[in-house]
Amino acid sequence: MGSWKYPFLLLAGIGVSNVGAWVYLIALNLIILNETGSPLAIALLYILGPIATICTNGWAGSLIDRVNTRRMMVGLDIFRALCIASIPLLPSLIYVYILAFVINIGSTIFQPTSMVYMTKLIPEENRQRFNALRSFINSCGSLIGPAVAGLLFWMGTPYTAIYVNAAALLSSACILMMLPNVDSTSKETEEQRFTWDMIKSDFLVIFNFSKNYAYITKVYLLFSGTSIFMTAIDSLEAAYAKGVLSISDTNYGFLLSVFGTGIIIGSIINSVFSKQLAVNLLIGYGTIFTAIGYIVFYSSSGFISAVPGVFLIGFSVTFANTGYLTFYQNHVPVKMMGRFGSIFSVVEAGFVVVLTILIGLAAELTSIRLVGLIGSFGFFFLGLLAWKAVIGAKRKEYFKKGFS
């Protein structure tokens, strides 16, 4: 178990940060919903992240692949903690949106940075199990986070919960400081100037890699597609649960806990049977059944009938995410992983913004249920494409061999 010392420490940092993130997300959603009562206002909150990605990730990957990733992660955690702690001091809602956008900039840089760090820290043979354990830790956060948020709302206000998230990020930064340095940055790399020519050169490197290894790019784009649909559909979730199904705040928190329970069970299965579960099957069937969960949820007529759909989403998405992330870590060279993920995330973010705005407007003008169902069936079609892409004799052999 000695080889798992640092991975477990990293998982602890992820867990602390994730609990705080859930508290922050629920608190901010309720703050906006209480102020406006509009599903479109919530949808606008959801697209701040993709807009931040568009503004930063075109150049962030070039920086990530050339800096000390652990040091950057610590700095970003501290920066986001200070920003989040400032939210209760803001005089109006417009400033909340602006600061939330700045926080999202930090988060969009942190995500590819942490992916590079994790890939360097975790040996290839342990990555599938680590990703499953990571899903388990995240799901614990989705159970504990809403419970903590509900307790804090009872004791104080949503702004109290905001301070808890700031404290969680500072704790995460402290844990990250205890992890080893995995970067061997050369003096030549350290002295490189961050220029526009460097960014253009990096774009060309990623373009050539994507063209030469088209299958890797195809699977990654399918992963991006699932993220696009889930983000867009999830933007309606709170408005649908509270406005259409008339679910109370307490039951809504319980519904989120059901989602977390699904992830916990799926993650345990993934962790225990990581050697037996093929990555391509995780991707194909995980994506399809996640979409079916959304169809069940947006077809529900009340709290009881919504529970199976929410559970299926949580249960299935852990299989899909574990499969996609393991494939990504094993097939994209770590030396260009920051640039690859960042550049493609700009395209992904553009689609998220467009689809989320369209879904938000459609929900305002028509029916939240109808729009949710249409989005869910679109997600199901994507699942069929993913299944077709990864299932087959040659593809199975490709997944077994790996390529990096």
Secondary structure, DSSP 8 states (H G I E B T S, - for coil): -GGGHHHHHHHHHHHHHHHHHHHHHHHHHHHHHHHH--HHHHHHHHHHHHHHHHHHHHHHHHHHTTS-HHHHHHHHHHHHHHHHHHGGG-SSHHHHHHHHHHHHHHHHHHHHHHHHHHHHHS-GGGHHHHHHHHHHHHHHHHHHHHHHHHHHHHHS-HHHHHHHHHHHHHHHHHHHHTS-------HHHHT----HHHHHHHHHHHHHHHHHTHHHHHHHHHHHHHHHHHHHHHTTHHHIIIIIS---HHHHHHHHHHHHHHHHHHHHHHHHTTTTS-HHHHHHHHHHHHHHHHHHHHH--SHHHHHHHHHHHHHHHHHHHHHHHHHHHHHS-GGGHHHHHHHHHHHHHHHHHHHHHHHHHHHHHS-HHHHHHHHHHHHHHHHHHHHHHH-SHHHHHHHHH---
